[in-house]
Structure formats: C-alpha cells, structure tokens
C-alpha cells in the first residue's frame, strides 16, 4: 500500500463533496446550470437523494477513517456510477443534460480511483493485463506466417473497435447530447492526412516486430528477440504513438471534440497504467539491453537514431 494513498483518497472525496455542494448551489440559483446538467428533471427530487448519497457520503469518506470511510466511499462511488448510467440514458432519450453526463462520468472515474486507494492502497492497473491480455512471449516455433496472421487479426480488431466503433458511438452521443462544436472543413481534411500517416507508422511498427522480433505486437504473443530496426530506432513506443495520433485524427475527421478527448485519455491510460507494467516485463526479460534502450530512446517524441545503441521493442498494443 502506498503510504499516501488513504490521504489522497480522502483529499479527493473532500474535493468531490465541496464540488457537489457548489454544483447544487448553482442548480438552484443559475438556470443555465440546471438546464445543461439536469435538463427537465425535478431538481428538488434529485437533490433529496443525491445530496445525502453523493455530497454527504463523500464528505464522510473524507473526514473519517476505517469502516466509516470505507462504507461512505462505497456508497458515494456506487451512487455516482448509478447516476452516471441513469443520466446517460436520460440524456440519450431526451437530448437534455449532456453536460451533466460528462460531469458525472468524470466523478465516477475519480470516485472509483479514490475508492481503490482506500480499499487496497493502490490503483489495481495489473487487472487490465489479466487473462488474454497478460504478457507472454510468442511461441518461438510459430511460423512467420502465423505471426503475420495474428498481427493482422489484432489490427482488424483493435482498429475496428478503438478507431471505428467506439469513436462513432462517442460522436453520435455528442450530437444527441447537444455538445457538438463544428470543425472547419480544412481540419477534417487534415484529419484524413494525419490518419494515413499514423496508420503507416502503425503498420511499419507491426512489420518490424514480425520480421525482427519473432513475435507480434500482441501482449499474449510478444517478441522473443530485441528489435533494433524500423521505427523503434526513433521512438520507444511507435505503436502507442501511432494509436494516439490515429485516435486524434479520427476525432478530427468526425468533427468530434469528445473523440479527440477520448484519444488523449486513452494515451494517458496507456502511459500511466500499461506502460510501467510493460517496461517492467521488458526489463525482466532483456535486462541491461532494455535499460540502455530505455535510457537513450524517448517514449513519445521521436529523435535521431544516429547516437543510439541497439534497442528493444515495446510490445503492448496501442490504446
């Protein structure tokens, strides 16, 4: 357990209690706040439930310890998730309260994180890499053709889901919730060009992994050899860079600021949750070679390969 974890959790719940109280003051005094966050819902009826379960419960979680803190954090978190789901359904059905959904979504993420700090003393990021996403080297006896086939399947699934289905749904919800901000046509055209360039980088990275690494970009079939060719000479995680830029490009193409935010949040999640686990695995398997690579090649910003020593790869799929 991190020594500061409970204190950070209580600090978050204190901020949430204050923000929730301030929001309710705004609801009852500023019509714009009420309309954009609650729509046509009866503010008095919602307040009768939300103030005790969100504001007061968050305050108790911040001010107490032990069972009181755990119980109050659980109540506040469960209620926040419930409100987020119900409000999203209401906003989708009526076209109202879109900003309320975004605020509650942010509160849900924060509440879950703070509750985890209270319950287990950390954010359990390792859970994201369990089961089929657990790190495993590829079978060295597998043929290059099999590695290429697995990589193609990964690209089809990941690109189709994270760069296709999810952005389209997010963009549609953005429109339905009345949160659209039109983009100039030149921005849309730039998005197509950016997507093409990022896709080339992603395919180049996958090819380098297949040809030089005896493996795939899949976490469950990682490269068995160090890779010093291709885009890995310039940046440590070219597939993550590619995925982030592709996500932003899709947002530009769809004229959706929410999809751009989705891409940014995905890159942050990868950087702070997945990358430390991935790099710990690479260090355990490749030792000094990986440490030299990590110390000389930057994670996100490409640079000249001239002064760099042979390097290894990053094997987790980009978000």
Secondary structure, DSSP 4 states (H G I P E B T S, - for coil): --TTHHHHHHHHHHHHHHHHHHHHHHHHH-HHHHHHHHTTS-HHHHHHHHIIIIIIHHHHHHH--HHHHHHHHHHHHHHHHHHHHHHHHHHHHHS--HHHHHHHHHHHHHHHHHHHHHHHSS--GGGGG-GGGS--BPPTTS-HHHHHHHHHHHHHHHHHIIIIIHHHHHHHHHHHTT---PPPHHHHHHHHHHHHHHHHHHHHHHHHHHHHHSS-SSGGGB-SS---SGGGGT-TTHHHHHHHHHHHHHHHHTT-HHHHHHHHHHHHHIIIIIHHHHHHHHHHHHHHHHHHHHHHS-SSS---STTPPP-----SPP-
